[in-house]
């Protein structure tokens, strides 16, 4: 092998090594920013990583919303009607957030088995269900259409309770 060929070979190998390092560093950086979706079944099975940003979704269990009267702290339960996961959130909930409705929370799963949410995303209208939630319910053997009808019935009942003055949610935290 001549000197010129050796030099070309070293240049090509060097470029390949640099390209491999660049791709590896890019993938490593992107890995930290990926929010994977987990249903309550998957969280209960231990598939979700602890203290890493995840998305979890399901339906807000009726009667599970507990508000702290002295702050914006809220606790509620997200369920797929097989397993539940408790969510702690501090902030203003979306206007469309209600019990019995589909919701996706973005936050970190803590060692205590609850999610410390940074963000709560609610439905767009009464017929909307986040695709991940619909898929999780389907995987659990439920039809999302059934829950949309149930959610509409719960919303009507809650509105009626609010109008009659009986709709106060539990204020103990």
N, CA and C atoms as a LAMMPS dump frame, in Angstrom:
ITEM: TIMESTEP
0
ITEM: NUMBER OF ATOMS
519
ITEM: BOX BOUNDS ff ff ff
-5.0000000000000000e+02 5.0000000000000000e+02
-5.0000000000000000e+02 5.0000000000000000e+02
-5.0000000000000000e+02 5.0000000000000000e+02
ITEM: ATOMS id mol type element x y z
1 1 1 N 0.832 -1.161 0
2 1 2 C 0 0 0
3 1 3 C 0.89 1.242 0
4 2 1 N 0.571 2.142 -0.89
5 2 2 C 1.4 3.34 -1.024
6 2 3 C 1.061 4.338 0.08
7 3 1 N 1.932 5.293 0.235
8 3 2 C 1.77 6.318 1.268
9 3 3 C 0.489 7.126 1.033
10 4 1 N 0.185 7.427 -0.224
11 4 2 C -0.989 8.229 -0.548
12 4 3 C -2.264 7.475 -0.181
13 5 1 N -2.323 6.158 -0.436
14 5 2 C -3.494 5.355 -0.089
15 5 3 C -3.67 5.267 1.43
16 6 1 N -2.566 5.112 2.142
17 6 2 C -2.637 5.07 3.599
18 6 3 C -3.193 6.376 4.155
19 7 1 N -2.755 7.468 3.578
20 7 2 C -3.22 8.773 4.041
21 7 3 C -4.725 8.918 3.792
22 8 1 N -5.209 8.516 2.614
23 8 2 C -6.643 8.57 2.305
24 8 3 C -7.426 7.666 3.258
25 9 1 N -6.91 6.49 3.55
26 9 2 C -7.568 5.552 4.456
27 9 3 C -7.686 6.156 5.855
28 10 1 N -6.639 6.796 6.349
29 10 2 C -6.674 7.426 7.662
30 10 3 C -7.681 8.586 7.705
31 11 1 N -7.741 9.35 6.633
32 11 2 C -8.699 10.457 6.569
33 11 3 C -10.128 9.919 6.6
34 12 1 N -10.415 8.881 5.815
35 12 2 C -11.751 8.29 5.77
36 12 3 C -12.119 7.697 7.135
37 13 1 N -11.195 6.961 7.757
38 13 2 C -11.451 6.386 9.08
39 13 3 C -11.675 7.479 10.129
40 14 1 N -10.895 8.549 10.047
41 14 2 C -11.071 9.671 10.973
42 14 3 C -12.438 10.321 10.83
43 15 1 N -12.882 10.527 9.578
44 15 2 C -14.196 11.109 9.333
45 15 3 C -15.313 10.194 9.845
46 16 1 N -15.15 8.887 9.654
47 16 2 C -16.148 7.942 10.153
48 16 3 C -16.232 7.97 11.684
49 17 1 N -15.092 8.05 12.34
50 17 2 C -15.073 8.112 13.801
51 17 3 C -15.74 9.396 14.283
52 18 1 N -15.42 10.524 13.658
53 18 2 C -16.037 11.801 14.038
54 18 3 C -17.55 11.787 13.798
55 19 1 N -17.971 11.228 12.666
56 19 2 C -19.404 11.138 12.377
57 19 3 C -20.1 10.246 13.401
58 20 1 N -19.479 9.144 13.78
59 20 2 C -20.062 8.246 14.782
60 20 3 C -20.184 8.939 16.133
61 21 1 N -19.183 9.696 16.522
62 21 2 C -19.225 10.428 17.785
63 21 3 C -20.335 11.478 17.747
64 22 1 N -20.46 12.191 16.637
65 22 2 C -21.496 13.218 16.505
66 22 3 C -22.889 12.599 16.595
67 23 1 N -23.114 11.486 15.918
68 23 2 C -24.413 10.811 15.963
69 23 3 C -24.694 10.304 17.374
70 24 1 N -23.706 9.73 18.021
71 24 2 C -23.871 9.23 19.388
72 24 3 C -24.22 10.333 20.367
73 25 1 N -23.542 11.463 20.287
74 25 2 C -23.838 12.586 21.181
75 25 3 C -25.224 13.17 20.917
76 26 1 N -25.622 13.241 19.663
77 26 2 C -26.953 13.741 19.312
78 26 3 C -28.036 12.832 19.875
79 27 1 N -27.885 11.537 19.705
80 27 2 C -28.866 10.595 20.234
81 27 3 C -28.911 10.641 21.758
82 28 1 N -27.789 10.804 22.398
83 28 2 C -27.754 10.903 23.855
84 28 3 C -28.496 12.156 24.327
85 29 1 N -28.286 13.273 23.642
86 29 2 C -28.963 14.517 24.008
87 29 3 C -30.468 14.41 23.778
88 30 1 N -30.889 13.781 22.707
89 30 2 C -32.315 13.634 22.42
90 30 3 C -32.986 12.677 23.394
91 31 1 N -32.259 11.706 23.88
92 31 2 C -32.819 10.721 24.803
93 31 3 C -33.357 11.401 26.062
94 32 1 N -32.696 12.418 26.533
95 32 2 C -33.106 13.109 27.743
96 32 3 C -34.358 13.952 27.53
97 33 1 N -34.685 14.298 26.296
98 33 2 C -35.824 15.161 26.014
99 33 3 C -37.063 14.41 25.546
100 34 1 N -37.013 13.108 25.479
101 34 2 C -38.15 12.331 24.996
102 34 3 C -39.11 12.082 26.154
103 35 1 N -40.387 12.399 25.957
104 35 2 C -41.425 12.127 26.945
105 35 3 C -42.237 10.939 26.456
106 36 1 N -41.984 9.776 26.995
107 36 2 C -42.721 8.597 26.605
108 36 3 C -44.056 8.549 27.333
109 37 1 N -45.082 7.989 26.676
110 37 2 C -46.412 7.896 27.265
111 37 3 C -46.57 6.56 27.982
112 38 1 N -47.133 6.608 29.191
113 38 2 C -47.409 5.41 29.963
114 38 3 C -48.832 5.476 30.494
115 39 1 N -49.531 4.35 30.432
116 39 2 C -50.868 4.265 31.01
117 39 3 C -50.725 3.831 32.468
118 40 1 N -51.769 4.001 33.287
119 40 2 C -51.686 3.539 34.679
120 40 3 C -51.346 2.051 34.806
121 41 1 N -51.773 1.223 33.86
122 41 2 C -51.422 -0.204 33.891
123 41 3 C -49.907 -0.365 33.791
124 42 1 N -49.297 0.349 32.858
125 42 2 C -47.851 0.25 32.661
126 42 3 C -47.096 0.811 33.862
127 43 1 N -47.604 1.863 34.464
128 43 2 C -46.951 2.441 35.635
129 43 3 C -47.019 1.456 36.8
130 44 1 N -48.199 0.83 37.001
131 44 2 C -48.352 -0.153 38.082
132 44 3 C -47.472 -1.379 37.85
133 45 1 N -47.231 -1.717 36.578
134 45 2 C -46.389 -2.87 36.257
135 45 3 C -44.902 -2.553 36.389
136 46 1 N -44.564 -1.284 36.648
137 46 2 C -43.163 -0.906 36.835
138 46 3 C -42.421 -0.608 35.548
139 47 1 N -43.155 -0.368 34.455
140 47 2 C -42.51 -0.09 33.166
141 47 3 C -42.036 1.355 33.037
142 48 1 N -42.6 2.259 33.834
143 48 2 C -42.248 3.677 33.734
144 48 3 C -41.011 3.971 34.576
145 49 1 N -40.111 4.803 34.059
146 49 2 C -38.901 5.145 34.823
147 49 3 C -39.213 6.153 35.929
148 50 1 N -38.507 6.046 37.034
149 50 2 C -38.67 6.98 38.145
150 50 3 C -37.866 8.244 37.895
151 51 1 N -38.422 9.362 38.344
152 51 2 C -37.769 10.665 38.338
153 51 3 C -37.208 11.045 36.978
154 52 1 N -37.971 10.723 35.955
155 52 2 C -37.662 11.119 34.585
156 52 3 C -38.937 11.616 33.952
157 53 1 N -38.865 12.602 33.105
158 53 2 C -40.044 13.21 32.5
159 53 3 C -40.8 12.175 31.674
160 54 1 N -42.088 11.965 32.01
161 54 2 C -42.95 11.055 31.259
162 54 3 C -44.293 11.722 31.036
163 55 1 N -45.085 11.12 30.174
164 55 2 C -46.483 11.518 30.004
165 55 3 C -47.329 10.335 30.442
166 56 1 N -48.361 10.599 31.208
167 56 2 C -49.273 9.553 31.646
168 56 3 C -50.686 10.047 31.385
169 57 1 N -51.56 9.134 31.052
170 57 2 C -52.906 9.572 30.745
171 57 3 C -53.949 8.547 31.09
172 58 1 N -55.153 9.013 31.124
173 58 2 C -56.311 8.188 31.412
174 58 3 C -57.477 9.104 31.713
175 59 1 N -58.393 8.592 32.49
176 59 2 C -59.57 9.353 32.878
177 59 3 C -59.377 9.825 34.318
178 60 1 N -59.887 11.014 34.633
179 60 2 C -59.835 11.501 36.007
180 60 3 C -60.938 10.781 36.78
181 61 1 N -60.538 10.047 37.817
182 61 2 C -61.508 9.268 38.586
183 61 3 C -62.468 10.204 39.309
184 62 1 N -63.756 9.853 39.251
185 62 2 C -64.781 10.638 39.939
186 62 3 C -64.528 10.662 41.434
187 63 1 N -64.672 11.829 42.022
188 63 2 C -64.511 11.975 43.462
189 63 3 C -63.074 11.973 43.939
190 64 1 N -62.123 12.018 43.039
191 64 2 C -60.718 11.927 43.445
192 64 3 C -60.014 13.276 43.511
193 65 1 N -60.634 14.333 43.037
194 65 2 C -59.978 15.648 43.007
195 65 3 C -60.026 16.264 44.399
196 66 1 N -58.847 16.55 44.936
197 66 2 C -58.732 17.166 46.259
198 66 3 C -57.9 18.431 46.093
199 67 1 N -58.486 19.558 46.456
200 67 2 C -57.812 20.845 46.318
201 67 3 C -57.393 21.37 47.685
202 68 1 N -56.231 21.98 47.749
203 68 2 C -55.765 22.627 48.968
204 68 3 C -56.338 24.037 48.966
205 69 1 N -57.125 24.41 49.974
206 69 2 C -57.76 25.738 49.964
207 69 3 C -56.777 26.892 50.138
208 70 1 N -55.574 26.602 50.633
209 70 2 C -54.602 27.67 50.896
210 70 3 C -53.602 27.874 49.766
211 71 1 N -53.639 27.024 48.751
212 71 2 C -52.677 27.149 47.65
213 71 3 C -53.304 26.615 46.376
214 72 1 N -52.512 26.518 45.336
215 72 2 C -52.985 25.984 44.063
216 72 3 C -52.708 24.491 43.929
217 73 1 N -52.33 23.837 45.025
218 73 2 C -52.024 22.41 44.992
219 73 3 C -53.304 21.594 44.802
220 74 1 N -53.207 20.603 43.921
221 74 2 C -54.335 19.725 43.623
222 74 3 C -53.81 18.301 43.555
223 75 1 N -54.581 17.371 44.082
224 75 2 C -54.301 15.95 43.924
225 75 3 C -55.509 15.324 43.246
226 76 1 N -55.25 14.416 42.316
227 76 2 C -56.331 13.674 41.687
228 76 3 C -55.79 12.342 41.208
229 77 1 N -56.701 11.455 40.868
230 77 2 C -56.323 10.126 40.427
231 77 3 C -56.629 9.973 38.95
232 78 1 N -55.659 9.461 38.201
233 78 2 C -55.837 9.139 36.793
234 78 3 C -55.983 7.625 36.705
235 79 1 N -57.001 7.173 36.003
236 79 2 C -57.279 5.749 35.929
237 79 3 C -57.531 5.312 34.501
238 80 1 N -57.26 4.059 34.237
239 80 2 C -57.68 3.446 32.985
240 80 3 C -58.708 2.356 33.297
241 81 1 N -59.291 2.457 34.494
242 81 2 C -60.31 1.55 35.005
243 81 3 C -59.776 0.142 35.25
244 82 1 N -58.47 -0.009 35.226
245 82 2 C -57.828 -1.245 35.662
246 82 3 C -56.907 -0.897 36.826
247 83 1 N -56.031 0.089 36.628
248 83 2 C -55.138 0.578 37.673
249 83 3 C -55.262 2.089 37.771
250 84 1 N -54.84 2.608 38.908
251 84 2 C -54.879 4.048 39.16
252 84 3 C -53.486 4.565 39.436
253 85 1 N -53.288 5.836 39.181
254 85 2 C -52.051 6.506 39.585
255 85 3 C -52.446 7.872 40.134
256 86 1 N -51.881 8.214 41.269
257 86 2 C -52.162 9.486 41.934
258 86 3 C -51.295 10.565 41.309
259 87 1 N -51.85 11.749 41.138
260 87 2 C -51.133 12.868 40.526
261 87 3 C -51.162 14.052 41.492
262 88 1 N -50.006 14.661 41.727
263 88 2 C -49.878 15.888 42.503
264 88 3 C -49.525 16.993 41.514
265 89 1 N -50.267 18.094 41.58
266 89 2 C -50.039 19.204 40.65
267 89 3 C -50.179 20.502 41.423
268 90 1 N -49.301 21.434 41.142
269 90 2 C -49.389 22.754 41.747
270 90 3 C -49.48 23.773 40.63
271 91 1 N -50.632 24.364 40.494
272 91 2 C -50.846 25.344 39.444
273 91 3 C -52.316 25.43 39.097
274 92 1 N -52.6 26.203 38.102
275 92 2 C -53.976 26.385 37.657
276 92 3 C -54.308 25.289 36.655
277 93 1 N -55.365 24.558 36.937
278 93 2 C -55.796 23.495 36.03
279 93 3 C -56.477 24.097 34.811
280 94 1 N -56.446 23.406 33.681
281 94 2 C -57.14 23.909 32.499
282 94 3 C -58.645 24.045 32.761
283 95 1 N -59.28 24.968 32.073
284 95 2 C -60.72 25.175 32.238
285 95 3 C -61.513 23.911 31.93
286 96 1 N -61.014 23.086 31.036
287 96 2 C -61.74 21.897 30.609
288 96 3 C -61.467 20.68 31.481
289 97 1 N -60.695 20.844 32.537
290 97 2 C -60.381 19.737 33.445
291 97 3 C -61.61 19.422 34.294
292 98 1 N -62.035 18.166 34.279
293 98 2 C -63.172 17.718 35.083
294 98 3 C -63.012 16.253 35.445
295 99 1 N -63.723 15.854 36.478
296 99 2 C -63.759 14.445 36.841
297 99 3 C -64.471 13.671 35.746
298 100 1 N -63.979 12.479 35.455
299 100 2 C -64.599 11.643 34.436
300 100 3 C -64.154 11.96 33.023
301 101 1 N -63.238 12.911 32.845
302 101 2 C -62.776 13.304 31.52
303 101 3 C -61.361 12.781 31.273
304 102 1 N -61.008 12.671 29.998
305 102 2 C -59.665 12.254 29.619
306 102 3 C -58.663 13.345 29.906
307 103 1 N -57.478 12.93 30.359
308 103 2 C -56.437 13.887 30.705
309 103 3 C -55.073 13.248 30.452
310 104 1 N -54.11 14.088 30.108
311 104 2 C -52.714 13.661 29.99
312 104 3 C -51.905 14.572 30.896
313 105 1 N -51.07 13.971 31.742
314 105 2 C -50.211 14.756 32.626
315 105 3 C -48.759 14.536 32.221
316 106 1 N -47.982 15.595 32.316
317 106 2 C -46.551 15.533 32.025
318 106 3 C -45.827 15.81 33.334
319 107 1 N -44.989 14.876 33.743
320 107 2 C -44.283 15.048 35.005
321 107 3 C -43.353 13.89 35.277
322 108 1 N -42.96 13.764 36.536
323 108 2 C -42.011 12.727 36.94
324 108 3 C -42.68 11.764 37.909
325 109 1 N -42.479 10.475 37.667
326 109 2 C -42.958 9.443 38.568
327 109 3 C -42.016 9.397 39.767
328 110 1 N -42.57 9.562 40.952
329 110 2 C -41.773 9.586 42.171
330 110 3 C -41.725 8.193 42.8
331 111 1 N -40.801 7.995 43.722
332 111 2 C -40.624 6.698 44.373
333 111 3 C -41.867 6.266 45.148
334 112 1 N -42.685 7.195 45.577
335 112 2 C -43.911 6.869 46.305
336 112 3 C -45.021 6.338 45.408
337 113 1 N -44.789 6.268 44.108
338 113 2 C -45.787 5.747 43.182
339 113 3 C -46.752 6.792 42.649
340 114 1 N -46.484 8.059 42.898
341 114 2 C -47.337 9.129 42.381
342 114 3 C -46.556 9.953 41.364
343 115 1 N -47.284 10.714 40.575
344 115 2 C -46.66 11.569 39.568
345 115 3 C -46.679 13.006 40.069
346 116 1 N -45.541 13.651 40.064
347 116 2 C -45.442 15.07 40.357
348 116 3 C -45.525 15.772 39.003
349 117 1 N -46.705 16.299 38.698
350 117 2 C -46.983 16.834 37.367
351 117 3 C -46.48 18.263 37.223
352 118 1 N -45.909 18.533 36.063
353 118 2 C -45.514 19.889 35.684
354 118 3 C -46.58 20.531 34.817
355 119 1 N -47.361 19.683 34.14
356 119 2 C -48.333 20.162 33.166
357 119 3 C -49.515 19.202 33.144
358 120 1 N -50.723 19.741 33.047
359 120 2 C -51.935 18.936 32.921
360 120 3 C -52.632 19.376 31.645
361 121 1 N -52.885 18.421 30.767
362 121 2 C -53.535 18.703 29.492
363 121 3 C -54.915 18.056 29.506
364 122 1 N -55.952 18.838 29.22
365 122 2 C -57.316 18.332 29.235
366 122 3 C -57.853 18.231 27.817
367 123 1 N -59.026 17.701 27.707
368 123 2 C -59.662 17.476 26.404
369 123 3 C -59.978 18.803 25.704
370 124 1 N -60.177 18.729 24.408
371 124 2 C -60.518 19.924 23.627
372 124 3 C -62.015 20.18 23.653
373 125 1 N -62.812 19.138 23.47
374 125 2 C -64.261 19.236 23.549
375 125 3 C -64.792 17.923 24.088
376 126 1 N -66.104 17.807 24.193
377 126 2 C -66.652 16.618 24.85
378 126 3 C -66.458 15.337 24.054
379 127 1 N -66.118 15.42 22.782
380 127 2 C -65.896 14.219 21.986
381 127 3 C -64.421 13.861 21.846
382 128 1 N -63.549 14.697 22.376
383 128 2 C -62.116 14.479 22.204
384 128 3 C -61.568 13.619 23.334
385 129 1 N -60.697 12.704 22.965
386 129 2 C -59.936 11.937 23.943
387 129 3 C -58.523 11.853 23.394
388 130 1 N -57.504 12.145 24.219
389 130 2 C -56.135 12.057 23.717
390 130 3 C -55.88 10.684 23.106
391 131 1 N -55.192 10.616 21.963
392 131 2 C -54.979 9.336 21.29
393 131 3 C -54.307 8.29 22.174
394 132 1 N -53.358 8.739 23.006
395 132 2 C -52.673 7.787 23.878
396 132 3 C -53.628 7.19 24.893
397 133 1 N -54.554 8.019 25.407
398 133 2 C -55.53 7.537 26.385
399 133 3 C -56.48 6.543 25.72
400 134 1 N -56.941 6.895 24.515
401 134 2 C -57.834 5.992 23.787
402 134 3 C -57.15 4.656 23.529
403 135 1 N -55.87 4.682 23.152
404 135 2 C -55.133 3.443 22.891
405 135 3 C -54.951 2.635 24.171
406 136 1 N -54.661 3.315 25.282
407 136 2 C -54.486 2.611 26.555
408 136 3 C -55.781 1.958 26.999
409 137 1 N -56.908 2.658 26.811
410 137 2 C -58.199 2.068 27.176
411 137 3 C -58.535 0.893 26.273
412 138 1 N -58.221 0.999 24.991
413 138 2 C -58.456 -0.1 24.059
414 138 3 C -57.604 -1.302 24.434
415 139 1 N -56.335 -1.063 24.782
416 139 2 C -55.45 -2.151 25.199
417 139 3 C -55.945 -2.827 26.469
418 140 1 N -56.64 -2.062 27.315
419 140 2 C -57.172 -2.616 28.559
420 140 3 C -58.51 -3.321 28.33
421 141 1 N -59.012 -3.279 27.088
422 141 2 C -60.243 -3.982 26.767
423 141 3 C -61.494 -3.125 26.84
424 142 1 N -61.322 -1.81 26.837
425 142 2 C -62.457 -0.9 26.903
426 142 3 C -62.585 -0.142 25.6
427 143 1 N -63.786 0.358 25.342
428 143 2 C -64.013 1.177 24.155
429 143 3 C -64.034 2.643 24.563
430 144 1 N -63.237 3.481 23.932
431 144 2 C -63.224 4.907 24.29
432 144 3 C -64.589 5.568 24.131
433 145 1 N -65.416 5.087 23.215
434 145 2 C -66.74 5.688 23.016
435 145 3 C -67.584 5.556 24.282
436 146 1 N -67.451 4.412 24.981
437 146 2 C -68.2 4.213 26.219
438 146 3 C -67.819 5.263 27.256
439 147 1 N -66.531 5.582 27.326
440 147 2 C -66.073 6.534 28.32
441 147 3 C -66.422 7.961 27.929
442 148 1 N -66.513 8.227 26.642
443 148 2 C -66.94 9.556 26.218
444 148 3 C -68.384 9.791 26.63
445 149 1 N -69.238 8.768 26.498
446 149 2 C -70.622 8.895 26.929
447 149 3 C -70.687 9.053 28.449
448 150 1 N -69.888 8.268 29.162
449 150 2 C -69.864 8.368 30.622
450 150 3 C -69.355 9.739 31.038
451 151 1 N -68.329 10.232 30.351
452 151 2 C -67.773 11.545 30.677
453 151 3 C -68.813 12.636 30.466
454 152 1 N -69.606 12.533 29.417
455 152 2 C -70.654 13.521 29.173
456 152 3 C -71.698 13.471 30.284
457 153 1 N -72.046 12.268 30.731
458 153 2 C -73.022 12.131 31.816
459 153 3 C -72.464 12.711 33.119
460 154 1 N -71.188 12.448 33.399
461 154 2 C -70.558 12.99 34.611
462 154 3 C -70.517 14.511 34.539
463 155 1 N -70.175 15.054 33.371
464 155 2 C -70.109 16.509 33.206
465 155 3 C -71.476 17.14 33.462
466 156 1 N -72.523 16.529 32.946
467 156 2 C -73.874 17.066 33.18
468 156 3 C -74.221 17.009 34.664
469 157 1 N -73.876 15.893 35.325
470 157 2 C -74.185 15.757 36.742
471 157 3 C -73.417 16.793 37.557
472 158 1 N -72.137 16.998 37.229
473 158 2 C -71.331 17.978 37.958
474 158 3 C -71.845 19.398 37.741
475 159 1 N -72.27 19.701 36.522
476 159 2 C -72.831 21.027 36.253
477 159 3 C -74.11 21.242 37.043
478 160 1 N -74.937 20.206 37.123
479 160 2 C -76.181 20.312 37.883
480 160 3 C -75.881 20.525 39.37
481 161 1 N -74.865 19.819 39.879
482 161 2 C -74.488 19.992 41.286
483 161 3 C -73.951 21.388 41.547
484 162 1 N -73.16 21.922 40.615
485 162 2 C -72.613 23.271 40.78
486 162 3 C -73.721 24.305 40.782
487 163 1 N -74.709 24.116 39.908
488 163 2 C -75.822 25.068 39.84
489 163 3 C -76.659 25.033 41.106
490 164 1 N -76.795 23.846 41.705
491 164 2 C -77.611 23.734 42.922
492 164 3 C -76.815 24.068 44.179
493 165 1 N -75.499 24.28 44.034
494 165 2 C -74.669 24.646 45.177
495 165 3 C -74.112 23.465 45.933
496 166 1 N -74.331 22.254 45.446
497 166 2 C -73.828 21.061 46.126
498 166 3 C -72.546 20.554 45.513
499 167 1 N -71.98 21.258 44.589
500 167 2 C -70.832 20.762 43.849
501 167 3 C -69.483 21.059 44.448
502 168 1 N -69.453 21.388 45.731
503 168 2 C -68.172 21.696 46.364
504 168 3 C -67.314 20.443 46.446
505 169 1 N -66.116 20.557 45.93
506 169 2 C -65.189 19.424 46.03
507 169 3 C -64.531 19.46 47.387
508 170 1 N -64.014 18.343 47.778
509 170 2 C -63.36 18.237 49.083
510 170 3 C -62.219 19.232 49.158
511 171 1 N -62.158 19.949 50.258
512 171 2 C -61.106 20.959 50.376
513 171 3 C -59.996 20.51 51.3
514 172 1 N -60.085 19.304 51.823
515 172 2 C -58.981 18.835 52.661
516 172 3 C -57.887 18.291 51.772
517 173 1 N -56.682 18.583 52.109
518 173 2 C -55.56 18.17 51.278
519 173 3 C -54.888 17.077 51.958
